[in-house]
Amino acid sequence: MVVRTFPRGDDAVDRETAVLERLGPLGDLAPRLLAHGTVAGVPTIVTTAMPGTTPPANLDLDAAAAALGAALARVHALDPVGLPDEGRAPNRAAGRLAPAAAGAWPTTDQRRVLTHGDFWTGNAVWQGDRLTGIVDWSGAVSAPRGVDVAWCRQDLVLLGAPDAADRFLAAYEEHSGVRVGDVWAWDVLAAARADPYVETWEPNYAGIGRPDVTARVIRQRFDAWVRLLLG
């Protein structure tokens, strides 16, 4: 089992508990809730352990992209009714990407699905190149599918595999039966959201065995991605 604690006053346990209760159709792809409450005033949640580990440093990103796309399609098939609703409208203070984000927003498909909210390689559990589970559900909400799709594509770009981002999209569309025709708009919106602080993700990548993905590398890859999006 896995025991996780959060700072006093953090509602992550309540949010994750509400989501985990509806993830049964995912089977072994999602953890099961065992217990939750406070321990010495500290919010605590206990879930089943997922088989596998953080992604291996030599993870085949093309194979991983296909697995991520198939898994996300299953997540998005779940009922979002009752979860907090988020449209993810662009922030007017989104810096250099604010104009592009504002222009992209009206073109997005706003139909709601159950979104993970932080769907990236590091929130999946792996056995070699095989995805065995998805973790960290506290940010799950009712939101457009493009939120998760673009966030994962951006992660694959930052890992140095822009071609894998397209492989991920193809796998998602194949398994969901839905064509994400507005993916460019969601890519722009995801980039606008990440731009102010993308370098701060360096510890996240180090934590999954990718110390080569430094703050400098992240910014370089991100800026190249932005140029491609806006070119």
C-alpha positions in Angstrom: 0.0 0.0 0.0 1.0 3.7 -0.4 0.6 6.3 2.3 0.7 9.9 1.3 0.4 13.0 3.4 -0.3 16.6 2.6 0.1 20.0 4.3 -2.4 21.0 6.9 -5.4 22.6 5.2 -4.7 21.1 1.8 -7.9 19.5 0.4 -6.0 17.1 -1.9 -7.2 14.1 0.1 -10.8 15.1 -0.3 -10.4 15.8 -4.0 -8.6 12.5 -4.7 -11.0 10.5 -2.6 -13.9 11.8 -4.6 -12.2 10.8 -7.9 -10.9 7.3 -6.8 -14.4 6.2 -6.0 -15.4 6.4 -9.6 -12.3 4.9 -11.2 -13.5 1.3 -10.9 -13.9 0.8 -14.6 -10.2 1.4 -15.1 -9.4 -1.8 -13.2 -5.7 -2.2 -12.3 -4.9 1.0 -14.2 -5.8 3.1 -11.1 -5.1 2.7 -7.4 -7.9 1.7 -5.0 -8.7 3.8 -2.0 -8.0 1.9 1.3 -8.4 4.7 3.9 -8.3 8.4 4.4 -8.5 11.0 7.2 -6.1 13.0 9.3 -3.2 11.7 11.4 -2.1 14.2 14.0 -4.0 16.9 12.0 -2.2 16.0 8.8 -4.4 15.0 5.8 -3.5 11.4 4.9 -4.6 9.0 2.2 -3.9 5.3 1.8 -4.2 3.5 -1.5 -3.2 0.3 -3.1 0.3 0.2 -4.5 0.6 0.0 -8.3 2.8 -2.6 -9.8 5.9 -1.0 -11.4 8.0 2.0 -10.9 8.7 5.5 -12.2 9.5 5.5 -15.9 12.9 3.9 -16.6 15.6 6.4 -17.9 15.8 4.4 -21.1 12.0 4.4 -21.7 11.2 4.0 -25.4 9.2 7.2 -25.8 7.5 6.1 -29.0 6.2 3.0 -27.2 5.4 5.0 -24.1 3.4 7.6 -26.2 1.2 4.8 -27.6 0.6 3.4 -24.2 -0.2 6.8 -22.7 -2.7 7.6 -25.6 -4.5 4.3 -25.0 -4.7 4.8 -21.3 -5.9 8.4 -21.5 -8.7 7.3 -23.9 -9.9 4.9 -21.1 -9.8 7.7 -18.5 -11.8 10.1 -20.8 -14.5 7.5 -21.2 -15.5 7.8 -17.5 -18.4 10.0 -16.3 -17.2 13.4 -15.1 -20.6 14.5 -13.6 -20.2 15.7 -10.1 -16.6 16.7 -10.3 -15.5 20.3 -10.2 -16.0 21.9 -13.6 -13.1 23.7 -15.3 -13.0 25.1 -18.8 -9.4 26.1 -18.5 -9.9 29.5 -20.1 -6.6 31.3 -20.8 -5.1 33.6 -18.2 -5.1 37.2 -19.4 -1.7 37.5 -17.8 -0.2 34.6 -19.8 2.7 36.7 -21.0 4.0 36.5 -24.5 1.5 33.7 -25.4 -1.5 35.6 -24.2 -2.6 36.9 -27.6 -2.2 33.4 -29.2 -4.1 31.7 -26.3 -6.9 34.2 -26.5 -7.2 33.6 -30.2 -7.1 29.8 -29.8 -9.7 29.6 -27.0 -12.9 30.2 -29.1 -12.0 27.3 -31.4 -11.8 24.7 -28.7 -14.2 21.8 -28.2 -15.6 22.4 -24.7 -17.4 19.1 -24.2 -16.5 17.7 -20.8 -14.8 14.4 -19.9 -13.1 13.2 -16.7 -9.7 14.7 -17.0 -6.7 13.7 -14.9 -5.4 17.3 -14.7 -1.7 16.5 -14.7 -1.3 13.7 -17.2 2.4 13.2 -18.0 4.9 10.4 -18.2 5.8 10.8 -14.5 2.3 10.3 -13.3 2.2 6.9 -14.9 3.7 3.7 -13.4 5.8 1.5 -15.7 7.3 -2.0 -16.0 9.8 -1.5 -18.7 8.0 0.1 -21.6 4.6 -1.2 -20.4 2.3 1.3 -18.6 0.8 -0.4 -15.6 -1.0 2.4 -13.8 -1.9 6.0 -13.5 -1.3 7.9 -10.2 -1.9 11.3 -8.5 -5.6 11.9 -9.2 -6.1 14.9 -6.9 -6.3 17.3 -9.8 -9.0 15.4 -11.7 -11.9 17.5 -12.8 -14.6 17.7 -15.4 -12.9 19.5 -18.3 -12.4 19.3 -22.1 -10.3 16.4 -23.3 -7.8 18.7 -25.0 -6.5 19.7 -21.5 -5.0 16.3 -20.9 -4.1 15.6 -24.5 -2.0 18.8 -24.9 -0.4 18.6 -21.5 0.9 15.1 -22.3 2.1 16.1 -25.7 4.0 19.0 -24.2 5.7 16.6 -21.8 6.8 14.4 -24.6 8.3 17.4 -26.4 10.2 18.4 -23.2 11.6 14.9 -23.0 13.0 15.5 -26.5 10.5 13.5 -28.5 8.2 15.7 -30.5 7.5 12.8 -32.9 6.2 10.8 -29.9 3.8 13.6 -29.2 2.1 12.9 -32.6 2.3 9.1 -31.9 0.5 9.8 -28.6 -2.3 11.8 -30.3 -2.7 9.1 -33.0 -3.0 6.4 -30.3 -5.5 8.5 -28.3 -7.7 9.1 -31.3 -7.6 5.4 -32.3 -8.6 4.2 -28.8 -11.1 6.9 -28.0 -12.7 7.0 -31.5 -12.6 10.8 -31.3 -10.6 13.0 -33.6 -9.1 15.9 -31.7 -9.4 18.5 -34.4 -8.6 21.4 -32.1 -5.3 20.0 -30.8 -3.3 23.0 -32.0 -5.5 25.3 -30.0 -5.0 23.2 -26.9 -1.3 22.9 -27.5 -1.1 26.7 -27.5 -3.2 27.0 -24.3 -1.0 24.4 -22.6 2.1 26.3 -23.6 0.6 29.6 -22.4 -0.1 27.9 -19.0 3.5 26.5 -18.7 5.5 29.4 -20.1 6.0 31.4 -16.9 7.4 28.5 -14.9 8.4 25.6 -17.2 12.0 25.6 -16.0 10.9 24.8 -12.5 10.0 21.3 -13.7 13.7 20.3 -13.6 13.3 18.4 -10.3 10.2 16.5 -11.6 12.3 15.2 -14.5 15.2 14.4 -12.3 12.8 12.5 -10.1 12.0 10.1 -13.0 15.6 9.5 -13.7 16.1 12.2 -16.3 18.7 14.6 -14.8 19.7 15.4 -18.4 16.4 17.4 -18.7 17.7 20.4 -17.0 16.1 23.8 -16.7 18.1 25.1 -19.6 17.2 22.1 -21.8 13.5 22.4 -20.8 13.4 26.1 -21.8 15.2 25.4 -25.1 12.9 22.6 -26.1 9.8 24.5 -24.9 10.8 27.6 -26.9 11.4 25.5 -30.0 7.9 24.0 -29.5 6.4 27.4 -29.2 8.1 28.6 -32.4 6.6 25.5 -34.2 3.2 26.2 -32.8 3.2 29.9 -33.7 5.2 29.6 -36.9 
